[in-house]
Amino acid sequence: MKIFNQLLVGLLMGVCAQSAWSSEFKPSKPVTLIVPYGPGGGTDTVGRLFAQKLSAIWGQPVVVDNRSGGDGSIGAAHVARSKPDGTTLLLSVASIVINPYIMTQKLPYNTKTAFTPITTLARPVVVMIASSGMQAKNVPEFISEARKKPGKFTFGSAETSTRMYGERLKESEKFDMQHIGYRGSSQWTIDLLNGLIDTGFMSITSAMPFLKDGKVKVLGVLSSRRSELLPNAPTLLEQGISGLESHSWYGLFGPGKMPKETVDAIYEDVKTVLTDPEVLNKLKFLGAEIGGDPPEEFNKRFQGDLVEYEAMIRRLHLNETSQ
């Protein structure tokens, strides 16, 4: 009888443990996670990490679908047209709240209503990088040189979210440098290595391979504190430049008008993934901070960013169209 009772207790504990990890979101078919950028970048890396873990929770494959183009708008448009049942999700960075005000063509969706913010998966830490051959060792030295030669220095970007770091720095410190747009981050990084452009902004996730090879150097970290991956790289705040901490995020969205119960269930599952030591270690290795904002909080941030970036882009005269 004692052995039977022990077995019964063990069985009940197993059932309880299983139910604790079970999901209220029960998709009847594979889930598609749209990553609106090409494979190999920071967004794709984070997306695949979470897709693997959510697949195990949901009992369905979570397929990462890279639909690049239009600075994320092509992939976003696909999600906006999808059924709001949770089986088509979008992983986006802050470009989604900037594109409505800066793109030359009107978007095929209304950003304010076409998506349902669910939560943040992580927050990338952004760095300002330059070729290892550049004389300037930090951001103030770079700005000093740029002020001596207005318009001579350049910065590259392949997406609006990283471009805005350069635009904000120019506005804050009152100097000029030219923006050079590219189709992909690898293209402007190659030009940076070859000395064809002077600087740029990217997440530590994307910059690490070049930093390890010693081909680029960090002028400053756009964070409130130093990164554990780059303990010797000072923040912009340490260099006397305030208010330019990274505003970006890896945000998980569904189509507009997704039912609250579906949103809440997916959010709870993301929170479960964010307790996984393997995920936490990989995010740390990527130089990203963990997310997990509640849906209401993330939606407030999302709508607030739309307002903030619209005002900024109009103030800096960067907008060519709006909706």
Disulfide bonds with the S-S distance in Angstrom:
none
